Amino acid sequence: MGRIKSLNKWANAHTYYPLDLLRIGLGVFLFVKGINFMSDVEMLMELFKPIQNLAGGMLAVHYVIPAHFIGGLLIVFGLLTRWAVIAQLPILIGAVLINFYGEMVISNLLFSLAILALCIFFMFYGSGKHSVDYYLKMQK
């Protein structure tokens, strides 16, 4: 718990509007991706074709849409950002691995790696000073 408090203090002392905009952009991207997967389930099933025979393949399909949808909203508002990002990590690691097991598309691989790197950054950085988490913490 002490490590999280020290990370929060560091993040609040070094918070900048571009980082908040980057967090909001990441959340909006994930939210829109969740809507995209919700509206085109066949495309999502096509993405999961390389791992459909593995255990939990169908469970993963039902995990992706709500995790992107709800996690994206939480990241946008800066509410439980670290938990929302942790929920995204298995999906993003799977997105990187799908490029190796299925058809390799370099642009998709680089995009997945960039989003994964952003999520790892915000897992350590947190939501920052301009977030609902910070506002609720200051109300105590």
C-alpha positions in Angstrom: 0.0 0.0 0.0 2.9 2.3 0.7 4.2 1.9 -2.8 0.9 3.0 -4.3 0.8 6.1 -2.1 4.3 7.0 -3.1 3.4 6.5 -6.8 0.3 8.7 -6.3 2.3 11.4 -4.7 4.9 11.4 -7.4 2.2 11.4 -10.1 0.3 14.2 -8.5 3.5 16.3 -8.3 4.4 15.6 -11.9 1.0 15.8 -13.6 0.6 17.7 -16.8 -2.4 18.3 -19.1 -0.9 16.4 -22.0 -0.7 13.2 -19.9 -4.3 13.7 -18.8 -5.3 14.2 -22.5 -3.3 11.0 -23.3 -5.2 9.1 -20.6 -8.5 10.4 -21.8 -7.6 9.5 -25.4 -6.6 6.0 -24.4 -10.0 5.6 -22.6 -11.9 7.0 -25.5 -10.1 4.6 -27.9 -10.8 1.6 -25.7 -14.5 2.6 -25.3 -14.9 3.1 -29.1 -13.1 -0.3 -29.7 -15.6 -1.9 -27.3 -18.5 -0.4 -29.2 -16.9 -1.5 -32.5 -16.6 -5.1 -31.2 -20.2 -5.0 -29.9 -21.5 -3.9 -33.3 -19.4 -6.4 -35.3 -19.2 -9.6 -33.3 -18.3 -11.5 -36.4 -15.1 -9.5 -36.7 -14.2 -10.2 -33.1 -14.8 -13.9 -33.7 -12.5 -13.8 -36.7 -9.8 -12.2 -34.6 -10.2 -15.1 -32.1 -10.0 -17.8 -34.8 -6.4 -18.7 -34.1 -7.1 -19.4 -30.4 -10.7 -20.7 -30.6 -9.6 -24.3 -29.8 -7.7 -23.3 -26.6 -9.4 -23.5 -23.3 -11.4 -20.4 -22.4 -11.6 -19.1 -26.0 -15.3 -18.3 -25.8 -14.8 -16.8 -22.3 -12.2 -14.4 -23.8 -14.7 -13.2 -26.4 -17.3 -12.4 -23.7 -14.6 -10.7 -21.6 -13.3 -8.3 -24.3 -16.4 -6.2 -25.0 -17.4 -5.3 -21.4 -13.7 -4.8 -20.4 -13.1 -2.3 -23.2 -16.5 -0.7 -22.8 -16.4 -0.2 -19.0 -12.7 0.1 -18.7 -12.6 2.8 -21.3 -15.1 4.9 -19.4 -13.3 4.5 -16.1 -10.0 5.5 -17.7 -11.6 8.6 -19.4 -12.9 9.8 -16.0 -9.8 8.7 -14.1 -11.8 6.5 -11.8 -10.1 3.3 -10.6 -7.7 3.8 -13.5 -5.1 1.3 -12.3 -7.8 -1.4 -12.0 -9.3 -0.6 -15.3 -5.9 -0.8 -17.0 -5.1 -4.1 -15.2 -8.3 -5.5 -16.7 -7.1 -4.4 -20.2 -3.7 -6.0 -20.0 -4.8 -9.6 -20.8 -6.7 -8.4 -23.8 -3.8 -6.3 -25.1 -1.3 -9.1 -24.5 -3.7 -11.4 -26.4 -3.9 -8.8 -29.2 -0.1 -8.9 -29.5 0.0 -12.7 -29.4 -2.8 -13.1 -32.0 -0.5 -11.4 -34.5 2.0 -14.2 -34.0 -0.4 -17.1 -34.1 -2.6 -15.8 -36.9 -1.8 -13.7 -39.9 1.0 -11.2 -39.1 -0.1 -7.6 -39.7 2.8 -5.3 -38.7 0.6 -2.2 -38.4 -1.8 -4.1 -36.0 1.1 -5.4 -34.0 2.7 -2.0 -33.6 -0.6 -0.4 -32.7 -1.3 -3.2 -30.1 2.2 -2.7 -28.6 1.7 1.0 -28.4 -1.6 0.7 -26.6 -0.1 -2.0 -24.3 2.8 0.4 -23.5 0.4 3.2 -22.7 -1.6 0.9 -20.4 1.6 -0.2 -18.6 2.6 3.4 -18.2 -0.8 4.4 -16.7 -0.8 1.3 -14.5 2.2 2.8 -12.7 1.4 6.5 -13.2 -2.2 6.3 -12.1 -5.0 8.7 -13.1 -3.1 11.9 -12.2 -4.3 15.1 -10.6 -7.1 15.9 -13.0 -9.3 12.9 -12.3 -12.2 11.7 -10.3 -9.9 9.6 -8.1 -8.0 12.8 -7.1 -11.2 14.7 -6.6 -12.7 12.0 -4.3 -9.4 11.7 -2.4 -9.4 15.4 -1.7 -13.0 15.4 -0.4 -12.0 13.3 2.7 
